[in-house]
């Protein structure tokens, strides 16, 4: 049987899930799936202001999902914890399964 997590560990786990609870942050993770990107590239890809994208990047970085590297005048972000991609895949697979089950109810 799995060991129960301490309250502190559960708080840390909840904080990581909260970091993924915003669509813009998920869009950023999706963009970084194919490799590192500058803030400017992410701004263009997600269609939001630089200030908003920077704020969302900070949340993801503080949660431990991203790494930031300064290259000259550009900040470059990449996935630092592959767990974030596994979590997203699990959720997408579950949603796809539910959608198929739902549509099967209406087919004859």
DRENMARGU-200335 format. One record per residue (C-alpha): residue number from 1; x, y, z. Coordinates in pm, 1 decimal, m for minus. Example, Ala and Ser with C-alpha at 12.3 -4.5 7.8 and 13.67 -1.06 7.14 Angstrom:
// residues 2
+-----+----------+----------+----------+
!   i !        X !        Y !        Z !
+-----+----------+----------+----------+
!   1 !   1230.0 !   m450.0 !    780.0 !
!   2 !   1367.0 !   m106.0 !    714.0 !
+-----+----------+----------+----------+
***
This chain:
// residues 108
+-----+----------+----------+----------+
!   i !        X !        Y !        Z !
+-----+----------+----------+----------+
!   1 !      0.0 !      0.0 !      0.0 !
!   2 !    123.3 !    349.7 !    m86.1 !
!   3 !    258.5 !    562.8 !    195.9 !
!   4 !     48.6 !    864.5 !    293.3 !
!   5 !    203.3 !   1198.6 !    206.8 !
!   6 !    267.7 !   1459.8 !    473.6 !
!   7 !     59.5 !   1777.7 !    477.3 !
!   8 !    362.8 !   1970.9 !    350.6 !
!   9 !    409.5 !   1728.9 !     60.9 !
!  10 !     39.7 !   1754.8 !    m27.2 !
!  11 !     68.1 !   2135.7 !    m29.6 !
!  12 !    361.8 !   2113.2 !   m271.5 !
!  13 !    171.4 !   1871.7 !   m496.0 !
!  14 !   m133.5 !   2101.5 !   m494.3 !
!  15 !     86.7 !   2399.2 !   m586.3 !
!  16 !    220.0 !   2210.9 !   m888.4 !
!  17 !   m132.9 !   2124.3 !  m1001.5 !
!  18 !   m237.7 !   2489.6 !   m953.3 !
!  19 !     47.8 !   2591.7 !  m1183.5 !
!  20 !   m115.1 !   2383.5 !  m1457.5 !
!  21 !   m468.9 !   2508.9 !  m1391.0 !
!  22 !   m457.4 !   2806.7 !  m1627.5 !
!  23 !   m508.3 !   2769.4 !  m2005.6 !
!  24 !   m232.3 !   3016.6 !  m2093.3 !
!  25 !     19.5 !   2816.4 !  m1892.3 !
!  26 !    m91.7 !   2498.0 !  m2067.6 !
!  27 !    m51.5 !   2673.6 !  m2404.5 !
!  28 !    302.4 !   2772.0 !  m2305.8 !
!  29 !    385.2 !   2415.1 !  m2203.4 !
!  30 !    241.8 !   2296.5 !  m2534.2 !
!  31 !    469.1 !   2537.6 !  m2723.1 !
!  32 !    773.6 !   2424.7 !  m2525.2 !
!  33 !    699.1 !   2059.2 !  m2599.1 !
!  34 !    886.8 !   2091.5 !  m2928.5 !
!  35 !   1186.9 !   2267.5 !  m2775.3 !
!  36 !   1315.6 !   2582.4 !  m2612.4 !
!  37 !   1168.4 !   2921.2 !  m2696.6 !
!  38 !   1244.7 !   3283.3 !  m2620.9 !
!  39 !    988.4 !   3496.2 !  m2443.5 !
!  40 !    925.9 !   3680.9 !  m2770.6 !
!  41 !    855.9 !   3355.4 !  m2954.2 !
!  42 !    614.3 !   3249.7 !  m2680.7 !
!  43 !    439.2 !   3588.0 !  m2690.6 !
!  44 !    384.8 !   3545.7 !  m3064.9 !
!  45 !    274.8 !   3181.7 !  m3031.3 !
!  46 !     17.3 !   3233.5 !  m2756.8 !
!  47 !    m97.9 !   3578.8 !  m2869.2 !
!  48 !    m77.4 !   3758.3 !  m2535.7 !
!  49 !    124.5 !   4050.4 !  m2403.6 !
!  50 !    484.2 !   4004.1 !  m2296.2 !
!  51 !    391.9 !   4099.4 !  m1939.6 !
!  52 !    123.0 !   3829.9 !  m1923.8 !
!  53 !    344.3 !   3561.2 !  m2077.2 !
!  54 !    631.5 !   3652.7 !  m1844.2 !
!  55 !    402.0 !   3623.8 !  m1542.5 !
!  56 !    280.6 !   3280.5 !  m1652.6 !
!  57 !    638.2 !   3166.1 !  m1720.5 !
!  58 !    731.2 !   3268.4 !  m1366.6 !
!  59 !    450.3 !   3055.3 !  m1221.3 !
!  60 !    559.0 !   2752.3 !  m1424.0 !
!  61 !    921.9 !   2808.2 !  m1333.1 !
!  62 !    847.9 !   2845.9 !   m961.2 !
!  63 !    653.0 !   2518.1 !   m977.7 !
!  64 !    966.7 !   2352.4 !  m1113.2 !
!  65 !    834.6 !   2272.3 !  m1460.3 !
!  66 !   1052.6 !   2513.9 !  m1659.8 !
!  67 !   1409.2 !   2633.6 !  m1670.0 !
!  68 !   1520.0 !   2978.7 !  m1776.3 !
!  69 !   1850.4 !   3058.7 !  m1941.0 !
!  70 !   1971.7 !   3408.6 !  m2017.2 !
!  71 !   2135.4 !   3437.8 !  m2361.0 !
!  72 !   2249.8 !   3790.4 !  m2421.3 !
!  73 !   1939.6 !   4004.4 !  m2403.7 !
!  74 !   1699.7 !   3710.5 !  m2447.6 !
!  75 !   1552.6 !   3478.1 !  m2187.0 !
!  76 !   1511.8 !   3125.8 !  m2321.1 !
!  77 !   1270.7 !   2880.3 !  m2158.6 !
!  78 !   1254.0 !   2503.2 !  m2179.7 !
!  79 !   1089.4 !   2212.2 !  m2000.0 !
!  80 !   1296.0 !   2117.1 !  m1696.1 !
!  81 !   1070.6 !   1843.5 !  m1559.9 !
!  82 !    940.2 !   1590.0 !  m1812.7 !
!  83 !    667.6 !   1503.3 !  m1562.8 !
!  84 !    470.5 !   1802.8 !  m1689.5 !
!  85 !    441.4 !   1641.4 !  m2031.6 !
!  86 !    335.6 !   1309.5 !  m1878.4 !
!  87 !     66.3 !   1485.3 !  m1673.9 !
!  88 !    m64.0 !   1665.9 !  m1981.5 !
!  89 !    m67.1 !   1343.1 !  m2184.2 !
!  90 !   m257.3 !   1159.8 !  m1910.7 !
!  91 !   m518.1 !   1434.1 !  m1899.5 !
!  92 !   m553.4 !   1454.2 !  m2278.3 !
!  93 !   m580.9 !   1075.7 !  m2309.1 !
!  94 !   m851.6 !   1073.7 !  m2041.8 !
!  95 !  m1044.5 !   1353.5 !  m2212.6 !
!  96 !  m1021.8 !   1177.2 !  m2549.0 !
!  97 !  m1148.1 !    853.8 !  m2392.7 !
!  98 !  m1440.8 !   1036.3 !  m2230.7 !
!  99 !  m1525.8 !   1208.8 !  m2560.0 !
! 100 !  m1532.5 !    874.0 !  m2741.8 !
! 101 !  m1754.0 !    721.6 !  m2472.6 !
! 102 !  m1987.7 !   1020.0 !  m2488.6 !
! 103 !  m2014.9 !   1009.9 !  m2868.3 !
! 104 !  m2073.3 !    632.5 !  m2860.0 !
! 105 !  m2390.8 !    698.5 !  m2660.1 !
! 106 !  m2540.5 !    881.9 !  m2957.4 !
! 107 !  m2448.3 !    644.8 !  m3238.4 !
! 108 !  m2671.6 !    360.2 !  m3349.2 !
+-----+----------+----------+----------+
***
